[in-house]
Amino acid sequence: MNDIRRTILWVIFGFSMVLLWDKWQLHNGKSATFFPGSAPAATAKADAAAPVGTPAGQASVPTSGASPSAAVPVSAAPAAPRERFEVVTDVLRLSFDSEGGSLVRAELLQHADLAGDKKNFVLLDESSQRVYVAQTGLIGAATLPNHKTVMAVQPGPRALTDGTDALSVRFESPDLGGVKLVKTWTVRRGAYDIAVKHEVINTGAAAVEPKLYLQLVRDGNKPAGESSFYSTFTGPAVYTQDKKYQKVDFKEIEDNKADFAKEASDGYVAMVQHYFASAWLLPEGARREFFMRKVDANLYSAGMIAPLDAIAPGASKVQESRLFIGPQVETQLESLAPGLELVKDYGWLTILSKPLYWLLDQLHKVLGNWGWAIVALVLLLKIAFYWLNAKAYASMAKMKAINPKITEMRERYKDKPQQMQQEMMRIYREEKVNPMGGCFPIMVQIPVFIALYWVLLSSVEMRNAPWIGWVHDLSAPDPFFILPVLMTLSTLLQTALNPAPPDPMQAKMMWFMPLIFSVMFFFFPAGLVLYWLTNNILSIAQQWIINTRMGVPPQFNLPKFK
């Protein structure tokens, strides 16, 4: 039965890999291959600015009081040429477009592009290769200022200087339909959230009741450089206190099967990718309607519509909002808005992952190195599960001690399977051995270590974080494959320390499976491989100690392939 226990564990492990593979397929929307073909190119710049819900370059003019499903109108041809300019803080370099007063590029100055250490990471962009922009405007009448309206830009400073903690950029639209929109972006030192104030001025002779939309528009491509060996989510998400965090695949939007909260007085809408996110935030209590739709062949939008109260002639209405653009640093996200930290997606193991991340963060504060913090965290987990592991290894040691009896008995009754089972159960009763005793303690720990896997995979702190020597980035594969080789050798050593299954086919599988699965670790981030390697080494040490204490000296059962 010792071989049955190992077979069950391999089945669990293999089934987990199948689930991970299937998840990878779902996220990529393709058939299962190790190296999927490149995604379709992003649409052109002109298409990126196309109104929501209409074909690129075409206009749609809804009636007054249009619902969230109505298309955003396109204004008449601009009377003045568009202007683009940069605003620089200590953490962001932003590019604004006077057409709509939109944010069309966001460069994160404290995060390097993994494709080249000398380049900063660019999250938002509008180019021939990709589209990812933040837009706002008004709907509710045939002609209102929106993200296609060319606006006047107020002169002012474009970079934070010493002694200055904030600066503002002000856009003012022309009078359209008796309404003028003044949009003010305010950036702050050290902040990834940008205050965006919309002032709607009624310049006409009748009351108006417009609606403000805030949207994120991006192509449906995976981020450049995404690994094919593990999957992370890319796409829009909605959060409300009632419905909680809801991710939506681009494919679901395309098929009109997107399921998310449509109205609330709290929450946010976000665009999520590995390590980074953007999100529109409104004040708590403000009414909002969420929308997601396909704009063009490979272009999608997600956003909120905030209904504004009736504005009398000559009066104005101000709507405050914020746009977050930055890394998924959990502690920072928690301080910005309720539930915003959930864009750092741990999946169904969030309840375990969040305390593990907290503990990892505390260890980093003490040790000052994320690599050593990973090693320390795995060590603490092994200590916490010491007695469970001790029971598992003790059961394995007992099984190893009686394995010669089992092997001899199987040989004697190889032609009598029923008697073989009866004799096997008799040996287990006499020796007081539970053949499944080593399985349950290990299974209890599986969710914890899977949760830790997602913590390490999702934490942006691992990007460009060095460990020792040759490991300069824990989020990238080991450049010299030293950690994956050590990981493979440690796995093979674990296999050698276990008693060889009597069945020759199972004996071969016990050696082939670690080799097969170890191949993936050559492409995994170094931080993940370090975690698995540390866990393997500590497990080997504990198994060695327990076997020695129980009088079952460790033996190396080398493979016999004939």
C-alpha positions as CSV (number, residue, x, y, z in Angstrom):
1,M,0.0,0.0,0.0
2,N,3.0,2.3,0.3
3,D,3.1,2.5,-3.5
4,I,-0.7,3.2,-3.5
5,R,-0.1,6.2,-1.2
6,R,2.6,7.6,-3.5
7,T,0.4,7.0,-6.5
8,I,-2.4,9.0,-4.9
9,L,0.0,11.9,-4.2
10,W,1.2,11.8,-7.9
11,V,-2.4,11.8,-9.0
12,I,-3.2,14.8,-6.9
13,F,-0.1,16.6,-8.2
14,G,-0.8,15.7,-11.8
15,F,-4.4,16.8,-11.5
16,S,-3.3,20.1,-10.1
17,M,-1.0,20.6,-13.1
18,V,-4.0,19.8,-15.4
19,L,-6.0,22.5,-13.6
20,L,-3.2,25.0,-13.9
21,W,-2.8,24.2,-17.6
22,D,-6.5,24.6,-18.2
23,K,-6.5,27.9,-16.4
24,W,-3.7,29.0,-18.7
25,Q,-5.8,28.1,-21.7
26,L,-8.8,30.1,-20.4
27,H,-6.7,33.2,-19.8
28,N,-5.0,33.1,-23.2
29,G,-8.1,32.0,-25.1
30,K,-6.1,29.5,-27.2
31,S,-5.4,25.8,-27.5
32,A,-2.9,24.4,-25.1
33,T,0.6,24.9,-26.4
34,F,3.9,25.8,-24.7
35,F,4.6,28.7,-27.0
36,P,1.3,30.3,-28.2
37,G,1.4,32.5,-31.3
38,S,1.5,36.3,-30.8
39,A,-1.8,38.0,-30.2
40,P,-3.3,40.3,-32.8
41,A,-1.7,43.7,-33.0
42,A,-3.4,46.6,-31.3
43,T,-5.6,48.8,-33.3
44,A,-4.4,52.2,-34.6
45,K,-4.3,55.4,-32.5
46,A,-7.4,56.8,-34.2
47,D,-9.3,53.7,-33.3
48,A,-8.2,53.9,-29.6
49,A,-10.1,57.1,-29.2
50,A,-13.2,55.8,-30.9
51,P,-16.4,56.4,-28.9
52,V,-17.5,53.5,-26.7
53,G,-19.9,51.2,-28.4
54,T,-19.4,52.4,-31.9
55,P,-17.2,51.3,-34.8
56,A,-13.8,53.1,-35.0
57,G,-14.1,56.5,-36.5
58,Q,-17.9,56.6,-36.5
59,A,-20.1,58.9,-34.4
60,S,-23.1,58.0,-32.3
61,V,-25.4,60.7,-30.9
62,P,-27.7,59.4,-28.1
63,T,-30.7,61.4,-26.8
64,S,-30.7,63.3,-23.6
65,G,-30.7,61.1,-20.5
66,A,-28.9,58.2,-22.3
67,S,-28.5,55.0,-20.4
68,P,-25.1,53.5,-19.6
69,S,-25.4,51.3,-22.6
70,A,-25.7,54.3,-24.9
71,A,-22.6,55.2,-26.9
72,V,-20.4,58.1,-26.0
73,P,-20.9,60.8,-28.6
74,V,-18.1,62.2,-30.8
75,S,-17.9,66.0,-31.1
76,A,-17.5,67.9,-34.3
77,A,-14.1,68.3,-36.0
78,P,-11.7,70.1,-33.7
79,A,-11.2,73.8,-34.4
80,A,-7.5,73.7,-33.2
81,P,-4.8,71.1,-33.5
82,R,-4.3,68.6,-30.7
83,E,-1.5,69.2,-28.2
84,R,0.4,66.5,-26.3
85,F,2.7,67.2,-23.3
86,E,4.4,65.5,-20.4
87,V,4.0,65.9,-16.6
88,V,6.7,64.5,-14.4
89,T,6.7,63.6,-10.8
90,D,9.2,61.5,-8.7
91,V,7.3,58.3,-9.6
92,L,5.4,59.0,-12.8
93,R,6.0,60.5,-16.3
94,L,2.5,61.1,-17.7
95,S,1.5,62.1,-21.3
96,F,-1.7,64.1,-21.7
97,D,-3.7,64.7,-24.9
98,S,-5.6,67.9,-25.3
99,E,-8.2,65.9,-27.3
100,G,-10.5,65.1,-24.4
101,G,-7.9,66.0,-21.8
102,S,-7.1,62.3,-21.7
103,L,-4.2,60.4,-20.2
104,V,-2.5,58.5,-23.0
105,R,0.8,57.3,-21.5
106,A,2.0,56.5,-18.0
107,E,5.7,55.6,-17.4
108,L,6.6,54.3,-13.9
109,L,9.9,55.8,-13.0
110,Q,10.7,53.4,-10.1
111,H,10.0,50.2,-12.0
112,A,12.2,48.9,-14.7
113,D,11.0,47.3,-17.9
114,L,12.1,43.6,-17.7
115,A,12.9,43.8,-21.4
116,G,15.7,46.2,-20.6
117,D,17.0,47.5,-17.2
118,K,17.7,50.9,-18.7
119,K,14.1,51.5,-19.6
120,N,11.3,52.3,-17.3
121,F,8.1,50.3,-17.3
122,V,5.3,51.8,-19.3
123,L,1.8,50.9,-18.2
124,L,-0.5,53.2,-20.2
125,D,0.4,53.8,-23.8
126,E,-1.1,54.7,-27.2
127,S,1.0,53.5,-30.1
128,S,0.9,51.3,-33.1
129,Q,1.8,48.3,-30.9
130,R,-0.6,48.8,-28.0
131,V,-3.4,50.8,-26.7
132,Y,-4.2,51.5,-23.0
133,V,-5.6,54.9,-22.1
134,A,-7.8,56.7,-19.5
135,Q,-10.6,58.8,-20.8
136,T,-13.5,60.8,-19.4
137,G,-16.4,62.9,-20.7
138,L,-20.1,63.7,-20.6
139,I,-23.1,62.0,-22.1
140,G,-26.8,62.8,-21.8
141,A,-27.4,65.0,-24.9
142,A,-26.7,65.1,-28.6
143,T,-23.6,67.3,-28.2
144,L,-21.6,67.5,-25.0
145,P,-17.9,67.7,-24.2
146,N,-16.3,64.2,-24.2
147,H,-13.0,62.5,-24.9
148,K,-13.1,63.5,-28.5
149,T,-13.4,67.2,-27.8
150,V,-10.2,69.3,-28.2
151,M,-9.8,71.3,-25.1
152,A,-7.7,74.4,-24.1
153,V,-4.8,73.7,-21.8
154,Q,-4.0,76.2,-19.0
155,P,-0.3,77.1,-18.9
156,G,1.6,76.0,-15.8
157,P,4.5,73.9,-14.4
158,R,4.9,70.5,-15.9
159,A,7.3,68.9,-13.4
160,L,7.5,68.7,-9.6
161,T,10.3,70.9,-8.3
162,D,12.1,70.9,-4.9
163,G,9.7,72.1,-2.3
164,T,6.7,71.3,-4.4
165,D,4.5,68.4,-3.5
166,A,1.7,68.7,-6.1
167,L,0.9,70.3,-9.4
168,S,-2.3,70.5,-11.5
169,V,-3.1,70.4,-15.2
170,R,-6.3,72.1,-16.2
171,F,-8.3,71.5,-19.4
172,E,-11.2,73.6,-20.5
173,S,-13.6,72.5,-23.3
174,P,-15.4,74.9,-25.6
175,D,-19.1,75.5,-25.1
176,L,-21.0,72.5,-26.5
177,G,-24.7,72.2,-26.2
178,G,-24.8,74.9,-23.6
179,V,-22.3,73.0,-21.4
180,K,-18.6,73.6,-20.6
181,L,-16.4,70.9,-19.0
182,V,-13.4,71.9,-17.0
183,K,-11.1,68.9,-16.1
184,T,-8.3,69.3,-13.6
185,W,-5.7,66.5,-13.0
186,T,-3.6,66.9,-9.8
187,V,-0.6,64.7,-9.2
188,R,1.3,64.5,-5.9
189,R,4.8,63.6,-4.9
190,G,5.3,59.8,-4.2
191,A,1.7,59.0,-5.2
192,Y,0.3,56.7,-7.9
193,D,-3.3,58.0,-7.5
194,I,-4.2,61.1,-9.4
195,A,-7.0,63.4,-8.4
196,V,-9.3,64.2,-11.3
197,K,-11.9,67.0,-10.8
198,H,-14.7,67.5,-13.3
199,E,-16.5,70.8,-13.2
200,V,-19.6,70.9,-15.4
201,I,-20.8,74.5,-16.1
202,N,-24.3,75.2,-17.6
203,T,-23.8,78.1,-20.0
204,G,-27.2,77.7,-21.6
205,A,-30.7,79.0,-20.9
206,A,-32.2,75.7,-19.7
207,A,-31.4,73.2,-17.0
208,V,-29.2,70.2,-18.0
209,E,-28.7,66.8,-16.4
210,P,-25.6,65.2,-17.9
211,K,-23.7,62.1,-16.8
212,L,-20.0,61.8,-16.3
213,Y,-18.2,58.7,-17.7
214,L,-14.8,57.5,-16.5
215,Q,-13.3,54.7,-18.7
216,L,-10.2,52.7,-19.3
217,V,-9.7,51.6,-22.9
218,R,-7.1,48.9,-23.8
219,D,-6.4,46.2,-26.3
220,G,-7.0,42.6,-25.4
221,N,-3.4,41.5,-25.7
222,K,-1.4,39.9,-23.0
223,P,1.4,42.1,-21.5
224,A,4.7,41.8,-23.4
225,G,7.0,39.2,-22.0
226,E,4.3,37.2,-20.2
227,S,5.4,33.6,-19.5
228,S,3.7,30.7,-21.2
229,F,4.4,28.4,-18.3
230,Y,2.2,30.1,-15.7
231,S,-0.9,32.1,-16.0
232,T,-1.9,35.5,-14.6
233,F,-5.1,37.4,-15.2
234,T,-5.3,40.3,-17.7
235,G,-8.5,42.2,-18.1
236,P,-11.1,44.4,-16.4
237,A,-12.5,43.9,-12.9
238,V,-15.3,45.5,-10.9
239,Y,-15.6,45.7,-7.1
240,T,-18.6,46.6,-4.9
241,Q,-19.3,45.9,-1.3
242,D,-22.3,43.8,-2.2
243,K,-20.8,41.7,-5.1
244,K,-17.2,41.9,-4.0
245,Y,-14.4,41.4,-6.6
246,Q,-15.4,40.3,-10.0
247,K,-13.0,39.6,-12.9
248,V,-14.2,39.6,-16.5
249,D,-12.3,38.0,-19.4
250,F,-12.2,39.9,-22.6
251,K,-13.7,36.9,-24.3
252,E,-16.8,37.2,-22.0
253,I,-17.2,40.9,-23.1
254,E,-16.9,39.9,-26.7
255,D,-19.6,37.2,-26.3
256,N,-21.9,39.5,-24.3
257,K,-21.6,37.1,-21.3
258,A,-19.8,39.4,-18.9
259,D,-21.3,39.1,-15.4
260,F,-20.6,41.9,-13.0
261,A,-22.4,44.5,-10.8
262,K,-24.2,47.1,-12.9
263,E,-25.0,49.7,-10.2
264,A,-23.8,50.6,-6.8
265,S,-23.0,53.5,-4.5
266,D,-19.5,52.2,-3.8
267,G,-16.7,50.3,-5.5
268,Y,-14.4,50.8,-8.5
269,V,-13.6,49.6,-12.0
270,A,-10.1,48.5,-12.9
271,M,-7.9,47.1,-15.6
272,V,-5.6,44.4,-14.2
273,Q,-2.4,42.7,-15.4
274,H,0.5,40.9,-13.8
275,Y,2.0,43.2,-11.1
276,F,0.2,46.4,-12.2
277,A,-3.2,47.9,-12.4
278,S,-5.2,51.0,-13.1
279,A,-8.5,51.9,-11.5
280,W,-11.1,54.7,-11.5
281,L,-12.3,55.6,-8.0
282,L,-15.3,57.7,-7.0
283,P,-16.1,59.0,-3.5
284,E,-18.0,56.5,-1.3
285,G,-21.8,57.1,-1.5
286,A,-21.7,58.6,-5.0
287,R,-24.0,56.7,-7.4
288,R,-22.3,54.9,-10.2
289,E,-23.2,52.6,-13.1
290,F,-20.6,50.1,-14.3
291,F,-20.1,49.2,-18.0
292,M,-17.9,47.0,-20.1
293,R,-18.0,46.7,-23.9
294,K,-16.0,45.8,-27.0
295,V,-15.0,49.0,-28.9
296,D,-13.3,47.5,-31.9
297,A,-11.7,44.3,-33.3
298,N,-9.2,44.1,-30.4
299,L,-10.2,47.0,-28.2
300,Y,-12.2,47.0,-25.0
301,S,-13.5,49.6,-22.5
302,A,-14.5,49.3,-18.9
303,G,-15.7,52.2,-16.8
304,M,-18.3,53.9,-14.6
305,I,-21.0,56.5,-15.3
306,A,-21.8,58.9,-12.5
307,P,-25.2,60.6,-12.9
308,L,-25.1,64.3,-12.0
309,D,-28.0,66.2,-10.5
310,A,-29.8,68.8,-12.6
311,I,-27.7,71.9,-13.2
312,A,-29.6,75.2,-13.5
313,P,-28.6,77.8,-16.1
314,G,-25.5,79.6,-14.9
315,A,-24.8,77.1,-12.2
316,S,-22.1,74.4,-12.1
317,K,-21.6,70.9,-10.6
318,V,-18.2,69.4,-9.4
319,Q,-17.5,65.7,-9.4
320,E,-14.4,64.5,-7.7
321,S,-12.7,61.3,-8.7
322,R,-9.3,59.6,-8.6
323,L,-7.3,57.5,-11.1
324,F,-4.9,54.9,-9.7
325,I,-2.0,53.9,-12.1
326,G,0.7,51.8,-10.6
327,P,2.1,48.7,-9.0
328,Q,0.0,46.3,-7.0
329,V,1.7,47.0,-3.6
330,E,-0.9,45.6,-1.2
331,T,-0.3,47.9,1.7
332,Q,-0.6,51.0,-0.5
333,L,-3.7,49.7,-2.3
334,E,-5.5,49.1,1.0
335,S,-5.0,52.8,2.0
336,L,-6.6,54.1,-1.3
337,A,-10.0,52.5,-1.4
338,P,-11.9,49.5,0.2
339,G,-11.2,46.3,-1.7
340,L,-8.6,47.9,-4.1
341,E,-5.9,45.5,-2.8
342,L,-7.9,42.7,-4.4
343,V,-6.6,43.7,-7.9
344,K,-3.6,41.7,-6.6
345,D,-5.4,38.5,-7.3
346,Y,-4.7,35.5,-5.1
347,G,-7.8,33.6,-6.5
348,W,-9.8,31.3,-4.2
349,L,-6.9,31.1,-1.6
350,T,-7.0,34.8,-0.7
351,I,-7.9,34.0,2.9
352,L,-4.6,32.2,3.2
353,S,-2.5,34.3,0.9
354,K,-3.1,37.6,2.6
355,P,-1.7,36.6,6.0
356,L,1.2,34.9,4.2
357,Y,2.0,38.1,2.4
358,W,1.8,40.1,5.6
359,L,4.3,37.7,7.2
360,L,6.6,37.8,4.2
361,D,6.5,41.6,4.3
362,Q,7.4,41.6,8.0
363,L,10.3,39.3,7.4
364,H,11.5,41.6,4.6
365,K,11.5,44.5,7.0
366,V,13.7,42.6,9.3
367,L,16.1,40.9,6.8
368,G,16.1,43.6,4.1
369,N,16.2,41.1,1.3
370,W,13.2,39.4,-0.4
371,G,15.1,36.3,-1.2
372,W,16.1,35.7,2.4
373,A,12.6,36.6,3.4
374,I,11.3,33.8,1.2
375,V,13.7,31.3,2.8
376,A,12.8,32.5,6.3
377,L,9.0,32.2,5.6
378,V,9.4,28.6,4.3
379,L,11.4,27.8,7.4
380,L,8.7,29.2,9.7
381,L,6.0,27.2,7.8
382,K,8.1,24.0,8.2
383,I,8.4,24.7,11.9
384,A,4.6,25.4,12.2
385,F,3.8,22.1,10.4
386,Y,6.6,20.2,12.1
387,W,4.4,17.8,14.0
388,L,2.2,17.1,11.0
389,N,5.3,16.4,8.9
390,A,6.7,14.3,11.7
391,K,3.6,12.1,11.7
392,A,3.8,11.8,7.9
393,Y,7.5,10.9,7.9
394,A,7.0,8.5,10.8
395,S,4.3,6.7,8.9
396,M,6.6,6.6,5.8
397,A,9.5,5.2,8.0
398,K,7.2,2.4,9.3
399,M,6.2,1.6,5.8
400,K,9.8,1.6,4.7
401,A,10.6,-0.8,7.6
402,I,8.0,-3.3,6.6
403,N,8.5,-2.9,2.9
404,P,10.7,-6.0,2.6
405,K,7.9,-8.1,4.1
406,I,5.4,-6.5,1.7
407,T,7.7,-7.2,-1.3
408,E,8.3,-10.8,-0.3
409,M,4.6,-11.3,0.3
410,R,3.7,-9.8,-3.1
411,E,6.1,-12.2,-4.8
412,R,4.6,-15.2,-3.0
413,Y,1.0,-14.3,-3.9
414,K,1.5,-12.6,-7.2
415,D,-0.9,-15.0,-8.8
416,K,-3.5,-14.8,-6.0
417,P,-4.6,-11.1,-5.8
418,Q,-7.3,-11.8,-3.2
419,Q,-5.0,-13.6,-0.8
420,M,-2.4,-10.9,-1.4
421,Q,-4.7,-8.2,-0.2
422,Q,-5.7,-10.2,2.9
423,E,-2.1,-10.9,3.8
424,M,-1.2,-7.3,3.3
425,M,-3.9,-6.1,5.7
426,R,-2.8,-8.7,8.2
427,I,0.8,-7.3,8.1
428,Y,-0.5,-3.7,8.5
429,R,-2.6,-4.8,11.6
430,E,0.3,-6.6,13.2
431,E,2.8,-3.9,12.6
432,K,0.2,-1.2,13.5
433,V,0.8,0.7,10.3
434,N,-1.7,2.9,8.6
435,P,-0.8,2.9,4.8
436,M,-2.6,6.3,4.4
437,G,-1.0,7.8,7.6
438,G,1.6,9.8,5.6
439,C,-0.9,11.2,3.1
440,F,-3.3,13.2,5.2
441,P,-0.8,15.4,7.0
442,I,0.8,16.4,3.6
443,M,-2.6,17.1,2.1
444,V,-3.5,19.5,4.9
445,Q,-0.5,21.6,4.0
446,I,-1.1,21.7,0.2
447,P,-3.5,24.7,0.3
448,V,-0.9,26.7,2.4
449,F,1.9,26.1,0.0
450,I,-0.3,26.8,-3.1
451,A,-1.3,30.1,-1.4
452,L,2.4,30.9,-0.9
453,Y,3.0,30.1,-4.5
454,W,0.4,32.8,-5.6
455,V,1.9,35.3,-3.1
456,L,5.3,35.0,-4.7
457,L,3.9,35.0,-8.2
458,S,1.7,38.0,-7.7
459,S,3.9,40.3,-5.6
460,V,5.4,43.2,-7.5
461,E,8.1,43.5,-4.8
462,M,9.8,40.6,-6.5
463,R,10.4,42.5,-9.7
464,N,14.1,43.5,-10.0
465,A,14.6,42.3,-6.4
466,P,18.0,40.6,-6.0
467,W,18.9,37.7,-3.8
468,I,22.5,36.7,-3.9
469,G,25.3,36.6,-6.5
470,W,23.8,35.7,-9.9
471,V,20.1,36.2,-9.0
472,H,19.4,39.8,-9.7
473,D,15.7,39.5,-10.3
474,L,13.4,37.2,-8.3
475,S,10.6,37.7,-10.8
476,A,12.7,36.5,-13.7
477,P,14.0,33.0,-14.5
478,D,17.5,32.1,-13.1
479,P,19.8,33.3,-15.9
480,F,22.2,30.4,-15.3
481,F,19.6,27.8,-14.3
482,I,21.5,27.0,-11.1
483,L,18.3,27.1,-8.9
484,P,16.3,24.9,-11.2
485,V,19.1,22.3,-11.4
486,L,19.4,22.2,-7.6
487,M,15.6,22.0,-7.4
488,T,15.7,19.0,-9.8
489,L,18.5,17.3,-7.8
490,S,16.7,17.8,-4.5
491,T,13.5,16.3,-5.9
492,L,15.4,13.3,-7.2
493,L,17.1,12.9,-3.8
494,Q,13.7,12.9,-2.1
495,T,12.6,10.1,-4.5
496,A,15.8,8.1,-3.8
497,L,15.1,8.4,0.0
498,N,11.6,6.9,-0.4
499,P,11.3,3.1,-0.6
500,A,11.0,1.8,-4.1
501,P,7.6,0.6,-5.2
502,P,7.4,-3.1,-5.8
503,D,5.7,-2.6,-9.1
504,P,8.4,-1.9,-11.8
505,M,6.1,0.5,-13.7
506,Q,5.4,2.6,-10.6
507,A,9.1,2.6,-9.8
508,K,9.9,4.1,-13.2
509,M,7.1,6.7,-12.9
510,M,8.5,7.7,-9.5
511,W,11.7,8.8,-11.3
512,F,10.2,10.1,-14.5
513,M,7.6,12.4,-12.9
514,P,10.0,14.6,-11.0
515,L,12.1,15.0,-14.1
516,I,9.1,15.9,-16.2
517,F,7.7,18.5,-13.8
518,S,11.1,19.9,-13.0
519,V,11.4,21.1,-16.6
520,M,8.8,23.8,-16.0
521,F,11.0,25.2,-13.1
522,F,13.6,26.2,-15.6
523,F,11.1,28.8,-16.9
524,F,9.6,29.9,-13.5
525,P,10.6,33.0,-11.7
526,A,13.7,32.5,-9.5
527,G,11.7,33.5,-6.4
528,L,9.3,30.6,-6.9
529,V,12.1,28.1,-7.6
530,L,13.9,29.3,-4.4
531,Y,10.7,28.7,-2.4
532,W,10.4,25.1,-3.8
533,L,14.1,24.4,-3.3
534,T,14.1,25.6,0.3
535,N,11.0,23.5,1.0
536,N,12.6,20.4,-0.6
537,I,15.9,20.8,1.4
538,L,14.0,21.3,4.7
539,S,11.8,18.3,4.0
540,I,14.8,16.1,3.2
541,A,16.5,17.1,6.4
542,Q,13.3,16.4,8.5
543,Q,12.7,13.1,6.8
544,W,16.4,12.1,7.4
545,I,16.2,13.0,11.1
546,I,12.9,11.2,11.8
547,N,14.0,8.1,9.9
548,T,17.2,7.9,11.9
549,R,15.4,8.4,15.2
550,M,13.0,5.5,14.4
551,G,15.8,3.2,13.6
552,V,15.3,3.2,9.9
553,P,18.6,4.4,8.4
554,P,18.2,6.4,5.2
555,Q,18.9,4.4,2.1
556,F,19.2,5.5,-1.4
557,N,16.9,3.5,-3.7
558,L,18.4,4.2,-7.1
559,P,16.4,3.5,-10.2
560,K,16.6,0.2,-12.0
561,F,15.5,0.6,-15.6
562,K,15.7,-2.7,-17.6
